[in-house]
């Protein structure tokens, strides 16, 4: 299994839809997980941090399944402005957590 | 509080030319990183620093050098640019909880 793996998509959904992305990881000892959002030609921006079983912020929910080694991001009531690439991120296993491993991202396109 | 800033935003170099990319952060973070992002490749770590005066190699360090003389600055140098170094370069710093904050990026084209 790759260190961090994401379905690249694209996920094409209408406004108002609920959509979920999964991210699988290989290091069972990982304690911290992050979702970043990246708009086209812009820098990644931190969306959510997950240090325990999950986190919720408005329409966004991140859930961690340690047994199956995946973390999901659920977006409810999708907006046009949610169109972006979503990156799954974990601290790197072999460097004492000094660097982060980024997934290649899942692309979401929300249409009216 | 500007966060992480990068200069320049755009640059075009000829093969063999040199340049330095500057990254500055005002959040007092110990850890700083340089990444490159290419289509279909995701973010790849070039070099990083765990504190003032320290640097370490990342995944793709060849052709690049770095320096961290001051805590708030992390410089990325290209001594002899090659077309393969055409990319978008992002600098980042992070908190002790691994939350990473990125600069706006530098778009470099080497012809």
Interface residues (C-beta under 8 A of the other chain):
Chain A: X32 X34 X36 X41 X42 X43 X44 X45 X46 X49 X51 X87 X89 X91 X97 X98 X99 X100 X102 X103 X104 X105
Chain B: X31 X33 X40 X41 X42 X43 X45 X48 X50 X56 X58 X88 X90 X94 X97 X98 X99 X100 X101 X102 X103 X104 X105
